Every structure is written in structure tokens, then in C-alpha cells.
Amino acid sequence: MAAIGRFQKSDEIFYAKVIDGEIFKLQGDVFGSPSYEKKATLLKGVKTLTPVQPSKIIAVGLNYPDHARESGKELPKEPLFWLKAPSSLIADGTKIEIPCATHRNDFEAELAIVIGRRMRNVTAAAAARYIFGYTASQDITDRTIQNSESQFARSKSYDTFTPLGPFVETKIDPHNLSIQLFQNGQLRQNGNTSQMIFNCFDLVSFISFNMTLLPGDIILTGTPSGVGPIVSGDRLEVRIQHLAPLVNMVK
């Protein structure tokens, strides 16, 4: 495994490799051929940030058959996607804020793809060469707004509505990973990426034929069944096989 994180210590923001709980600062371009310091950085005073700063977040909908059925929607014939505001990103350990307390707001655990190279019109067979890695995410949704509009961007782009991280795993096969969400310790979602209608390489290829993807861009690959409402005080934990867990509180 090769986990990469983004950190802040005092005024310094840096990337680092994460090995057995220790971090080793990156030297060079994280999306190029970086090297890493051999001496670990002391963790005192180090804050974990979102692992990347994307130019855009692409969210894919109805990519698990069970979730499509629980939503009362037909299975898509091609990937359904929209854009989320990058300003909605928050890091592991940061609080999700509910802006409209009278609305229903739902959790949605998702595997996120991190793009590593500029790409356009790339085939699915070549897609893996353009992927930097994978991380855990959530696509928090104001379901009241989503159900009242034909477009999804507003309901999913509030500040704090895209928890991401904590690290990017660069050396895993994304096609058979368990994906779970725990709400206050109770298992709510329990799926596997093998259930996706369109796998990660298909998604990257399809989206690249619609827009240019840049290093650091994020693709949220859809959520399995079991989505449900959140309330202030909830502890939400996304566990994806081979990835560090993503934990956020709700207020």
C-alpha cells in the first residue's frame, strides 16, 4: 500500500507518504515522480487536510442497482453525473454542518477516484494510467432540495457536504472493495464496488470524453443502498477496504 496525505504544520502545507502512522514529507510534484524524506516528520501540531485540491468534483449517480431501486429510479443506460462545488470539501475529522435543519439531509458513502494526469478522450483500457489513486468520501445531500429540483448541484454543494480522505491510496485494485457506512456505530450501508453498474475505469473514460480532467480532480463513484438521514450529533464513519477510515461528526 502507498498512502499519500496532505498536511499542515504551522503555516506550512505539504504532501507526505503515510507509513504505519508516520509521515514522510514529499519532495517534488505529488503527481509526478516525487521522492520522500527518509526521516519522519513529528506529528505534534500536524493537521490532516483534504488529500487533494481539485479543480472540480464530478459526482456519479445511481451507479449501484440496489440504490437505484431504493430511490425508485430506473437503471441508467450510461453514467449519470453532475458537478459539485470544490468549496464543499472537508477533511477527515471536520464537522458536517446542516444548513437547513427542517430539511432531510442524507449520508452517502462513496469511493472517490483521484485523477493523476491531464486527460481527455481516454479509453477505459487506458484509464488506469491516468488515475493517481483512491480515497473515501461522502456525498452529503439535502434530499428536500434534491427532490424539489431537476438539477442536483445545489442540494449537494453546500459547504461541508463533501467529506474526503484522509489519504489517497495509490496502489489498489478498485473493482472489488467492500464499502460501508456506520452511523453512531451502527452499520447502515454495506456494499461492494464490484456491484457498480459502471466501474471506475468506465467512469473515468466516459467523463474524459465529456470534459478535460486535471491532476487532483475527484470523481465520486456512487453510493450503495442504505442511505439515510443525519442529525446533529451523529458520528459518521466510512470504511472502504484497504483505505483509512473517514470519520466526521454532524452539527
Buried (B, 14 or more C-beta within 10 A) or exposed (E): EEBBBBBBBEEEEBBBBBEEEEBBBBEEEBBEEBEBBEEBBEEEEBEBBBBBEBBBBBBBBBBBBBBBEEEEEEEBEEBBBBBBBBEBBBBBBBEBBBEEEEBBBBBBBBBBBBBBBEBEEBEBEEBEEBBBBBBBBBBBBBBBBBEEEEEBBEBBBBEBBBBBBBBBBBEBEBEEBBBBBBBEEEEBBBBBBEBBBBBBBBBBBBBBEEBEBBBBBBBBBBBBBBBBEBEEEBEBBBBBBBBBBBBBEBE
